[in-house]
């Protein structure tokens, strides 16, 4: 089930986010040590789903793994945001190439320092070809 789809315009490939996960590692292109509860995309949702919590006392690096369905090539963007007093601020941006696939898997990661990174976070998935169109927005907390 596609969570959100980017409709093709001209030469743009159709891209849909099929699955997302926060994990402690990625091995053989699969997430290992998945964080509970499961991460969900909130695009157009009610925003009331349970939010995963990252415990920095047990892990300092987290991987955001995503599986996309696409009929072309392009660049997926994972943008990591932290919620500060003045709102969401970008903490990291990672561009990841993709190729035609019914389930292309890719990931980015972020190191967390408990003295600087505790609080509410979100990751937005877009493409560099259409960066204003959010394919997935997923929230979690760091403690």
C-alpha positions in Angstrom: 0.0 0.0 0.0 1.5 3.3 -1.1 1.6 5.9 1.6 1.9 8.8 -0.8 2.6 9.0 -4.5 4.3 11.6 -6.6 2.6 11.8 -10.0 4.8 12.0 -13.0 5.1 15.4 -14.8 7.2 15.4 -18.0 10.3 13.3 -17.3 9.7 12.9 -13.5 9.5 9.3 -12.3 6.6 8.1 -10.3 7.7 7.5 -6.7 5.8 6.2 -3.7 7.0 5.5 -0.2 6.0 1.9 0.6 7.6 1.5 4.1 9.7 3.4 6.6 11.5 2.2 9.7 13.8 3.5 12.4 16.4 1.0 13.4 19.7 0.6 15.3 21.5 -0.7 12.1 21.0 -1.8 8.5 22.4 -5.1 7.3 22.0 -6.7 3.9 19.8 -3.7 3.0 17.3 -4.5 5.8 16.7 -2.7 9.1 18.0 -4.5 12.2 16.9 -3.6 15.8 13.7 -1.8 14.8 12.5 0.9 17.1 9.0 0.4 18.6 6.4 1.5 18.1 6.6 1.3 14.3 7.3 4.6 12.5 4.4 5.9 10.3 4.1 8.5 7.6 1.7 11.2 8.8 0.8 12.7 5.4 -2.8 13.9 5.7 -3.2 11.7 8.8 -4.6 12.7 12.1 -1.1 12.7 13.7 -2.3 10.7 16.7 -0.3 7.5 16.1 2.1 6.4 18.8 5.5 8.0 18.3 8.8 5.9 18.5 11.2 7.0 21.3 15.0 6.8 20.8 16.8 6.2 24.1 20.2 7.7 23.8 21.4 5.8 26.9 21.3 2.6 24.8 22.0 3.8 21.3 23.6 6.9 19.8 23.0 6.4 16.1 19.7 5.8 14.4 19.0 4.7 10.8 15.9 5.9 8.9 15.3 3.1 6.3 12.8 3.6 3.5 11.5 1.4 0.7 10.2 3.1 -2.4 8.4 2.0 -5.5 9.5 3.8 -8.6 9.5 3.5 -12.4 12.5 5.6 -13.0 15.8 7.0 -11.7 16.3 10.0 -9.5 17.3 11.2 -6.1 15.4 10.7 -2.9 16.0 13.2 0.0 15.8 12.5 3.7 15.7 15.7 5.6 16.0 15.4 9.4 14.4 18.2 11.5 14.5 19.0 15.3 11.7 20.9 17.0 13.2 24.0 18.7 11.5 26.9 20.5 11.0 28.7 17.2 9.7 25.6 15.4 11.3 23.0 13.2 14.9 23.5 12.1 16.8 21.4 9.6 19.5 19.2 11.3 20.7 17.1 8.3 19.8 16.5 4.6 20.9 13.4 2.8 20.4 12.8 -0.9 20.1 9.1 -2.0 20.0 7.9 -5.6 17.3 5.4 -6.6 16.7 3.2 -9.7 13.5 1.6 -11.1 12.2 -1.0 -8.6 9.0 -2.2 -7.0 10.9 -2.0 -3.6 14.1 0.1 -3.8 15.6 0.2 -0.3 17.8 3.1 1.0 18.6 4.7 4.3 20.3 7.6 6.1 21.5 7.9 9.7 22.0 10.4 12.4 24.2 10.4 15.5 22.5 11.7 18.6 24.2 13.5 21.5 21.8 13.5 24.6 23.2 16.9 25.7 22.1 18.5 22.4 19.5 16.4 20.6 16.7 15.5 23.0 13.2 16.4 22.0 10.8 16.0 19.1 12.2 15.1 15.6 10.7 14.5 12.2 12.1 13.2 8.9 10.6 14.3 5.6 11.1 12.3 2.4 11.0 14.2 -0.9 12.9 14.0 -4.2 15.4 16.5 -5.4 13.4 16.7 -8.6 10.3 18.0 -6.7 11.6 19.0 -3.2 8.3 20.8 -2.3 6.2 17.6 -2.5 6.6 15.7 0.7 6.2 11.9 0.1 6.4 11.0 3.8 6.7 12.9 7.1 7.5 10.8 10.1 7.9 11.9 13.8 9.8 10.4 16.7 11.3 11.5 20.0 14.8 11.4 21.4 15.4 11.0 25.1 
